[in-house]
Amino acid sequence: MDYAQKLQYHFRPPKGWVNDPNGLVYFDGSYHVFYQHAPDFEQPWKQPMHWGHARTKDFLNWEELPVALYPDQEYDNNGCWSGTATVKDGKLYLIYSSVHTAPGLDQRIQTVSVAYSADGIHFEKYENNPVIDGFPADGGPNFRDPAVCCIGDTYYCVMASGNPESQTARLLLYKSADLLKWDYVGIMKQWSQSHYAECPSFMSAGDQYLLTASVRPLDEHRYFTVMYGSFSGEQFCVEHMAGVDKGPDQYAGQAFRDHKDRNLLITWAPGWPYAGYAEKDVGCMSVPRELKLTGGRITAYPATEVQHLLKEEDPCLERTETGFRVERTGREPLVYEGPIHDLKILRDGYLAEIFVNGGEEVYTVLL
């Protein structure tokens, strides 16, 4: 398999490492996608994380833009880690995990900082960063990935964390009137027998609210969960939940609500196990999947803009009597067993995205 080939429909920078999608937002006539990026290396952790940046009008044709955030301040000298974006008063705000290592200490300290831009390309960091300078007693040292949304006149920030004493993964809630001064509210959602949560998203979804997160249990692999429910202003009550994104080659999905009132999800393929897998980093962004709750069923199906790329068959997928099988170069195949009443495949070079039964289950496969 040629992992150096140019992908046609999935954004992948021509140079450098890429992981989590960040700051997904519609601004000034384009969809903006930021992402974790090491611009000078094809593997992670050889330099502190930056925020790469691209934009598109149709999720098919992509324009790579200059790096949006550099780890150039004392409070983010160990990296500008994941976060989100929001539009306020005609400006684009980036709310990100600012990570630094204090002199004489080995531990990375995770805080929250803000940058803003009038043109959506050139960003200025807030002079009084960080805006959240550490984790509360309910959290722990893993304290990152701010997910910000506006409900009414209030901005809410969901922080991913974990409490080591209780062995509980937690989403911690903050609120603000201006994105710059934040008050801690409390524990929004938690999972027992877990290390921590990562990469949350939070937003309105019609007459309900949508919350997503990646969770790292104590004794299991990380998993991604999509939840619909009610929000009291303090806690999120789950009414419907599903793990639609089944992997095996994806992680760190982030969702956002666009100007058409669609809740769109983009994930990172293929995930951490593939660091250094090929000479050129194989990481890319998935196609956007629209999240929907219909009749109690949660689905993630390609957005309208890319649906014409879907096929009912592809050489990479073999139908079997009980489901299908996809071979993966040098690795165990993906084997699916279960009822199939609809199957769609989006193939792009070395990557296949497979949508089972209208997006009730999604499989991302590095071939």
C-alpha positions in Angstrom: 0.0 0.0 0.0 1.3 3.4 -1.0 1.0 5.5 2.2 2.7 8.5 0.6 -0.1 9.0 -2.0 -2.1 12.1 -2.0 -5.6 11.7 -0.6 -8.4 13.2 -2.7 -11.1 13.9 -0.2 -9.5 13.7 3.3 -7.5 16.7 4.4 -3.9 15.8 5.1 -1.1 18.4 5.3 1.7 17.8 2.7 4.3 17.9 5.5 4.3 17.1 9.2 2.6 15.0 11.9 -1.2 15.5 12.4 -3.5 14.2 15.1 -6.7 15.5 16.9 -9.1 17.8 15.0 -9.5 21.0 16.9 -11.6 24.2 16.6 -14.1 23.0 14.0 -16.1 26.0 13.1 -17.9 27.9 10.2 -16.5 31.4 9.9 -16.5 34.0 7.2 -18.0 31.8 4.5 -15.8 28.7 5.1 -15.5 25.7 7.3 -12.3 26.0 9.3 -10.5 22.9 10.6 -7.6 23.2 13.0 -5.6 20.2 14.1 -2.8 19.1 16.4 0.4 19.4 14.3 4.1 19.0 14.4 5.0 21.0 11.3 8.7 19.9 11.1 8.4 16.2 11.8 6.5 13.2 10.6 6.3 11.7 14.1 4.8 13.2 17.3 6.7 14.6 20.4 9.8 15.7 18.5 8.6 19.3 18.9 5.7 20.8 21.0 2.3 20.7 19.4 1.1 23.5 17.2 -2.3 24.2 15.8 -2.4 23.5 12.0 -5.1 25.1 10.0 -7.1 24.5 6.8 -10.4 25.6 5.4 -12.9 24.5 2.9 -16.3 25.5 1.4 -17.4 22.0 0.4 -15.3 19.4 2.4 -13.9 18.3 -1.0 -11.4 21.1 -1.9 -9.1 22.1 0.9 -6.8 25.2 1.4 -4.0 24.8 3.8 -3.4 28.0 5.8 -0.5 29.1 8.0 0.0 27.5 11.4 -2.5 29.2 13.7 -1.0 28.7 17.1 2.7 28.3 18.0 3.9 27.2 21.5 5.8 30.5 21.9 4.7 31.6 25.4 5.9 30.5 28.8 2.4 29.2 29.6 2.3 27.0 26.4 6.0 26.2 26.0 5.2 22.4 26.0 2.5 22.7 23.4 -0.8 24.2 22.2 -2.9 21.1 22.8 -6.5 20.4 21.8 -9.5 22.8 22.1 -12.4 24.4 20.2 -13.4 27.5 18.4 -16.3 29.8 18.6 -17.4 33.1 16.9 -18.1 36.1 19.1 -18.7 39.7 17.9 -17.5 38.9 14.5 -14.1 37.5 15.7 -12.9 33.9 15.7 -11.8 32.7 19.2 -9.7 29.7 19.8 -9.8 28.1 23.3 -7.0 25.7 23.7 -5.1 23.6 26.2 -1.9 25.5 27.0 0.7 23.1 28.4 3.9 24.2 30.1 6.7 22.7 32.1 7.8 24.8 35.0 11.5 25.3 35.6 13.0 22.4 37.6 9.9 20.3 37.2 9.3 17.3 34.9 5.5 17.4 35.2 3.5 19.1 32.3 1.0 21.6 33.7 -2.2 21.8 31.7 -4.2 25.1 31.6 -6.6 26.9 29.3 -5.7 29.9 27.1 -7.4 32.0 24.4 -6.5 33.5 21.1 -8.6 35.5 18.7 -8.6 36.8 15.1 -10.6 39.2 13.0 -9.7 37.5 9.7 -9.7 33.9 10.8 -6.0 33.4 9.8 -3.8 35.6 12.0 -4.3 35.0 15.7 -3.3 37.1 18.7 -3.1 35.4 22.2 -4.9 37.0 25.1 -2.6 39.1 27.2 -3.9 37.6 30.5 -3.6 34.0 29.5 -4.2 31.4 30.9 -7.8 32.0 31.5 -8.2 28.8 33.6 -4.9 28.2 35.4 -5.3 24.7 36.7 -7.6 21.8 37.6 -10.1 22.0 40.5 -10.3 19.5 43.4 -12.8 17.4 41.4 -10.2 16.9 38.6 -6.6 15.9 38.2 -3.4 16.6 36.3 -5.0 15.3 33.1 -7.0 18.5 32.5 -7.4 19.5 28.9 -9.4 19.7 25.6 -11.7 22.7 26.4 -15.1 22.3 24.6 -16.8 25.7 24.4 -20.4 26.5 23.3 -22.8 29.4 23.8 -26.3 28.7 25.2 -28.4 31.8 25.6 -26.1 34.5 26.9 -23.7 32.1 28.6 -20.6 30.4 27.4 -20.0 27.0 28.7 -16.6 25.2 28.7 -16.4 21.4 29.2 -13.0 20.3 30.4 -11.8 16.7 30.1 -10.2 15.3 33.2 -9.9 12.4 35.6 -9.8 12.1 39.4 -7.0 9.7 40.4 -8.3 9.2 44.0 -11.7 8.0 42.9 -10.5 6.4 39.6 -13.2 8.4 37.8 -13.1 10.0 34.3 -14.9 13.3 34.5 -16.1 16.2 32.4 -15.9 19.4 34.4 -18.1 22.4 33.6 -17.2 26.1 33.6 -19.2 29.1 32.6 -18.4 32.6 31.4 -20.0 35.8 30.0 -17.1 36.8 27.8 -14.8 33.8 27.2 -12.1 35.3 29.3 -13.3 35.1 32.9 -14.4 31.6 33.9 -16.2 30.2 37.0 -16.2 26.6 37.9 -19.6 25.0 38.1 -19.0 21.3 38.9 -18.9 17.8 37.6 -21.0 17.6 34.4 -20.6 13.8 33.6 -18.4 11.0 34.9 -17.4 7.4 34.3 -16.2 5.1 37.1 -13.2 2.7 36.8 -11.5 5.0 34.4 -8.3 7.1 34.1 -9.7 10.2 32.4 -11.8 11.5 29.6 -10.5 13.3 26.5 -11.7 15.4 23.5 -15.2 16.3 24.5 -17.8 18.2 22.4 -20.9 20.0 23.7 -23.7 21.8 21.8 -27.3 22.2 21.3 -29.2 19.7 19.1 -32.7 20.8 18.4 -34.7 20.6 21.6 -31.9 18.5 23.3 -28.2 18.7 23.8 -25.4 16.7 22.4 -22.3 15.6 24.3 -19.5 13.5 23.0 -16.3 12.3 24.6 -13.5 9.8 24.4 -13.0 7.8 27.6 -10.0 5.8 28.8 -11.1 3.0 31.2 -8.7 1.4 33.6 -8.6 -2.0 31.9 -9.9 -1.5 28.5 -9.2 0.4 25.3 -10.2 3.9 24.8 -13.7 4.3 23.4 -15.8 7.1 21.9 -19.3 7.8 23.0 -22.2 10.0 21.6 -24.8 11.2 24.1 -28.1 13.1 23.7 -30.0 14.4 26.7 -31.0 17.4 28.8 -28.8 20.0 30.4 -29.7 21.8 33.6 -27.0 24.5 33.4 -25.0 22.3 35.7 -25.3 18.7 34.8 -26.0 16.6 31.7 -28.6 13.9 31.9 -28.1 11.2 29.3 -31.3 10.0 27.5 -29.7 8.3 24.5 -26.2 7.0 24.1 -24.3 5.1 21.4 -20.8 4.3 20.3 -21.3 4.8 16.6 -17.6 5.2 15.7 -16.2 1.6 16.1 -12.7 2.2 14.8 -10.5 0.3 14.4 -8.4 3.1 13.0 -9.6 6.4 14.3 -9.6 8.5 17.5 -10.4 11.9 19.0 -13.6 12.8 17.2 -14.8 16.4 17.6 -18.3 17.6 16.8 -19.6 21.1 16.1 -22.9 22.8 15.1 -22.7 24.6 11.8 -24.7 27.5 10.3 -27.2 25.0 8.8 -28.0 23.6 12.3 -26.2 20.4 11.5 -24.1 18.6 14.2 -21.1 17.5 12.3 -18.4 15.1 13.5 -14.8 14.8 12.2 -12.3 12.3 13.6 -8.6 11.7 13.3 -7.5 8.6 11.3 -5.8 6.3 11.9 -4.9 7.1 15.6 -1.9 6.8 18.0 -0.9 3.2 17.1 0.3 4.4 13.7 2.9 7.0 14.9 5.9 6.3 12.8 4.1 3.7 10.7 5.4 5.0 7.4 8.1 7.5 6.4 5.4 10.1 5.7 2.8 10.4 8.5 -0.4 8.7 7.5 -2.7 10.9 9.6 -5.6 12.7 8.1 -9.1 14.1 8.9 -12.2 11.9 8.3 -15.0 13.2 6.1 -17.6 15.0 8.1 -20.4 12.8 9.5 -23.7 14.3 10.4 -24.9 13.2 13.9 -28.6 12.6 14.2 -31.0 11.2 16.7 -34.1 9.7 15.0 -36.6 7.6 16.8 -34.1 6.8 19.6 -31.5 5.8 17.1 -28.1 7.7 16.9 -26.4 7.7 13.5 -23.3 9.2 12.0 -23.7 9.5 8.2 -21.6 11.4 5.7 -22.6 15.0 5.2 -24.6 15.9 2.1 -21.5 17.4 0.5 -19.7 14.1 0.3 -22.5 11.6 -0.2 -21.9 11.4 -3.9 -18.6 9.6 -3.0 -20.3 6.7 -1.4 -20.3 3.3 -3.1 -22.0 0.0 -2.4 -18.9 -2.0 -3.0 -15.2 -1.7 -3.2 -12.3 -4.1 -3.8 -11.1 -3.6 -0.2 -14.3 -5.1 1.2 -15.4 -8.7 0.9 -19.0 -9.5 1.7 -19.4 -12.7 3.8 -22.4 -14.8 4.7 -22.5 -13.1 8.1 -21.2 -9.6 7.3 -18.0 -8.4 5.7 -14.3 -8.5 5.9 -11.6 -5.9 5.2 -7.9 -6.8 4.9 -5.4 -4.5 6.6 -1.8 -4.6 5.4 0.4 -6.5 7.9 -2.4 -6.5 10.5 -5.4 -8.4 11.6 -8.4 -7.8 9.2 -11.5 -6.0 10.2 -14.3 -8.6 10.5 -17.9 -7.5 10.9 -20.7 -9.9 11.8 -24.3 -8.8 12.0 -27.4 -7.9 10.1 -26.8 -5.5 7.2 -29.7 -3.7 5.5 -27.6 -0.9 4.1 -23.8 -0.7 3.5 -21.9 2.3 2.0 -18.2 2.7 1.5 -16.1 5.8 1.0 -12.7 4.8 -0.3 -9.9 7.3 -0.7 -6.5 5.8 -1.4 -5.2 3.9 1.7 -8.3 4.8 3.8 -11.8 3.4 3.8 -14.8 4.6 5.8 -17.6 2.1 6.1 -21.1 3.1 7.1 -23.4 0.2 8.3 -27.1 0.5 8.4 -27.4 4.2 7.7 -24.5 5.1 10.0 -25.6 3.2 13.1 -22.0 1.9 13.0 -19.0 3.4 11.4 -15.7 1.7 10.7 -12.6 3.6 9.7 -9.9 1.4 8.2 -6.3 2.0 7.3 -5.8 -0.5 4.5 
